[in-house]
Amino acid sequence: MFGRTALVALSLLPFLSLGQVSEGFENGLDATAWPTYAPDCNQGGKITLDSTTAHGGKNSVRVDGAGGYCGHIFFGTTKVPSGDVYVRVWLKASKALTSSHVSFITMPDSAQGSKKHLRIGGQSGILMYNRESDDATLPDLSPQGIAASKALPTGSWQCFEYHLGTDGSIETWLNGAAIAGLTSKSGVANANAAQWQRSSVKPKVTAIYFGWESYGGDTNTFWYDDIAIDSTRVGCT
C-alpha cells in the first residue's frame, strides 16, 4: 500500500496523456524506439545522430536524403494517439524547397488504404500536404493557394506544428503562427483547399516518420530535434 507521503507525491505529478511522445535525443538515437522507415527501397539515404548542431541540448538527428524515390529514408514512431494527433518538431533544412515535390514527414494512413501515406513536404517552393491515394494537395497549387502557404526557411531551427483532427480537420503552424493555406476545417469551405476537400477521407495515421523523400532529383539534409506527439497541442516553448 502507498503511504500518505507517496500518495501526495503522485498527486503532484503532471498529467501525461497515454499517447505522449517527447524526445530530444540527448541519450542518443534508440533504433528500437525510433526505427528506420524506407518503404519499398532505400538507395543512398542516411540517418545519423549529430552532436554538432541541436535545437536544445547537444544532439539532433540528421537525415541526408538522396535524390529520387529510392533515395528516401525516415525515422519515427508508431506511438500515435488514437484520437486527435498533435505533432511538434524543431527542424532545420540545408536547402530551400523547390518546384519539385518532396516530403519531410510521412505517415501511413489507414483511412486511405494499405500502404498509402499522408505526407508533409513541399512543392512550388512552399510547404504543403499530399494525400497519396488521390495525389491531392493542400493547398491547391494555384497562385492563390501557393500565396496562402509559406516557404520553409533554411539554415536555422524552425518550430513546425500540426494537428490532425478526428473530424478530418488539419491545422498547421510555423514558429507559432497559423498557416492559412495548410488549414482545412471539416464543414468549412476553403477556396484554397478545393482539391483536398473533394474527398471524405479523414486521416487515421498509424505512425509518424521524419526524414526525406524526393519524387524527382532533389536532395537535401534535414535535422530534427525536440519531437513531441500528443493528443493536445504542445506548442513551441
C-alpha positions in Angstrom: 0.0 0.0 0.0 1.1 3.6 -0.7 1.7 5.7 2.4 0.3 9.2 2.7 3.6 10.8 1.5 3.6 8.6 -1.6 0.0 9.5 -2.5 0.7 13.2 -2.1 3.8 12.9 -4.3 1.7 11.1 -7.0 -0.9 13.7 -6.9 1.7 16.4 -7.7 2.9 14.6 -10.9 2.0 16.4 -14.1 -0.7 14.7 -16.2 0.8 12.8 -19.2 -1.6 11.6 -21.9 -1.3 7.9 -23.0 -0.2 9.0 -26.5 2.5 11.4 -25.5 6.0 11.1 -27.0 8.7 13.6 -26.1 12.3 13.1 -27.3 15.3 15.4 -27.6 17.9 12.6 -28.3 20.2 13.6 -25.5 20.8 9.9 -24.7 21.3 9.0 -28.3 19.1 7.6 -31.1 17.4 4.5 -29.9 16.8 2.4 -33.1 14.2 0.3 -31.3 12.1 3.3 -30.2 12.8 5.3 -33.4 13.1 2.7 -36.2 14.2 3.5 -39.7 11.5 3.5 -42.3 12.2 3.2 -46.1 9.2 1.5 -47.8 10.0 -0.5 -51.0 13.6 0.6 -51.5 16.5 2.6 -50.0 19.4 3.8 -52.1 21.6 6.5 -50.6 19.6 7.9 -47.7 21.3 8.1 -44.3 20.3 8.8 -40.7 22.8 9.7 -38.1 23.0 11.2 -34.6 24.6 14.6 -34.9 26.3 16.3 -32.0 27.4 19.4 -33.9 24.0 21.1 -34.0 20.9 20.9 -31.9 17.8 23.0 -31.0 18.1 22.1 -27.4 20.9 20.2 -25.6 23.7 18.7 -27.7 22.1 16.2 -30.1 19.8 16.1 -33.1 19.0 13.6 -35.8 20.5 14.3 -39.2 18.8 12.9 -42.3 20.8 13.0 -45.6 18.2 12.4 -48.3 19.3 11.3 -51.7 17.6 12.2 -55.0 14.8 10.1 -56.5 12.2 8.0 -54.6 14.6 5.2 -53.7 16.8 7.8 -52.0 14.2 8.2 -49.3 14.7 7.4 -45.6 12.8 8.2 -42.5 12.9 7.5 -38.7 9.9 7.7 -36.4 7.4 6.1 -34.1 4.2 4.1 -34.0 3.2 5.6 -30.7 0.4 7.8 -32.0 -2.7 9.0 -30.0 -5.9 7.2 -31.0 -7.9 10.4 -31.3 -6.7 13.9 -32.2 -3.0 14.0 -33.1 -0.7 17.0 -32.4 2.9 17.0 -33.5 5.6 19.5 -32.7 9.1 19.2 -34.2 12.0 21.5 -34.4 13.7 21.1 -37.7 16.4 22.6 -39.9 16.8 22.3 -43.6 20.0 22.9 -45.5 18.3 23.7 -48.8 15.2 25.6 -49.8 12.1 23.8 -51.1 12.0 23.9 -54.9 9.3 23.5 -57.5 9.7 19.7 -57.2 7.5 17.5 -55.0 9.3 16.3 -51.8 8.3 15.1 -48.3 10.0 15.5 -45.0 7.3 13.9 -42.9 5.3 10.8 -43.9 2.5 9.0 -42.1 1.0 5.6 -43.0 -2.7 6.4 -43.2 -5.2 3.5 -42.8 -8.1 5.7 -43.9 -6.5 5.9 -47.4 -5.9 2.1 -47.6 -3.0 -0.2 -47.4 0.5 1.3 -47.9 -0.9 4.8 -48.5 0.5 7.8 -46.8 -0.4 11.3 -45.6 2.7 13.3 -46.5 4.0 16.8 -45.5 6.7 18.4 -47.6 6.9 20.9 -50.4 6.2 21.8 -54.0 6.2 25.1 -55.9 8.6 26.4 -53.2 6.1 26.2 -50.4 5.0 23.9 -47.6 2.1 21.5 -48.4 0.3 18.3 -47.6 -0.1 15.5 -50.1 -2.6 12.6 -49.9 -1.1 9.6 -51.6 -4.3 7.8 -52.6 -5.5 10.5 -55.0 -2.4 12.8 -55.1 -4.5 15.8 -53.7 -2.5 18.7 -52.3 -3.3 21.2 -49.5 -3.3 24.0 -50.5 -4.3 23.8 -54.2 -1.2 24.6 -56.2 -2.8 27.7 -57.8 -1.3 31.2 -57.5 -3.8 31.9 -54.7 -3.1 28.6 -52.9 0.7 29.0 -53.1 0.4 32.5 -51.7 -1.6 31.1 -48.7 1.2 28.8 -47.6 4.8 29.6 -46.5 8.3 28.8 -47.6 10.5 26.9 -45.2 13.4 29.0 -44.0 16.8 27.3 -44.3 19.9 27.1 -42.1 18.2 27.7 -38.8 15.9 25.9 -36.4 12.2 26.2 -37.1 9.3 25.1 -34.9 6.8 23.1 -37.1 3.5 22.0 -35.6 0.4 20.4 -37.0 -2.9 18.9 -35.8 -4.9 16.1 -37.4 -8.5 16.1 -36.1 -10.8 13.1 -35.9 -13.3 15.0 -38.0 -10.7 15.3 -40.8 -9.6 18.8 -39.9 -6.0 19.9 -40.4 -4.2 22.8 -38.7 -0.6 23.8 -39.2 1.7 26.4 -37.5 5.3 27.6 -38.3 7.0 29.2 -35.3 3.7 29.5 -33.6 1.9 31.3 -36.5 -1.0 29.5 -38.2 -0.6 28.9 -41.9 -3.9 29.6 -43.7 -3.0 27.5 -46.8 -2.4 24.5 -44.6 -5.7 24.7 -42.7 -8.7 22.7 -43.6 -11.7 22.5 -41.3 -14.5 20.0 -41.5 -17.6 21.5 -43.0 -15.9 24.8 -43.8 -15.4 25.7 -47.4 -11.9 26.8 -48.3 -11.1 28.3 -51.7 -7.5 27.1 -51.4 -8.5 23.5 -50.5 -11.0 22.6 -53.2 -8.8 19.6 -54.3 -8.3 18.4 -50.7 -11.9 18.7 -49.7 -13.2 16.8 -52.7 -12.5 13.6 -50.6 -14.3 12.4 -47.5 -11.1 10.7 -46.2 -10.4 11.5 -42.5 -6.8 10.8 -41.8 -6.1 8.0 -39.3 -2.3 7.8 -39.1 -0.7 4.8 -37.6 2.9 6.1 -37.4 4.8 9.3 -37.8 8.2 9.4 -39.6 10.6 12.2 -40.1 13.1 12.3 -43.0 13.3 12.9 -46.7 11.6 11.7 -49.9 12.0 13.2 -53.3 9.9 12.3 -56.3 12.4 13.9 -58.7 16.1 14.6 -58.3 16.1 16.9 -55.3 18.5 16.1 -52.4 18.5 17.8 -49.0 19.8 17.5 -45.5 17.3 17.9 -42.6 18.0 17.9 -38.8 15.2 17.0 -36.3 15.1 17.7 -32.6 12.7 18.0 -29.6 9.9 16.0 -31.1 6.6 15.9 -29.2 3.5 13.9 -30.2 0.4 14.2 -28.0 -3.4 14.4 -28.0 -3.4 18.2 -27.2 -1.2 21.0 -28.6 2.3 21.1 -27.1 3.5 24.5 -28.5 7.0 25.7 -29.3 8.1 26.6 -25.7 
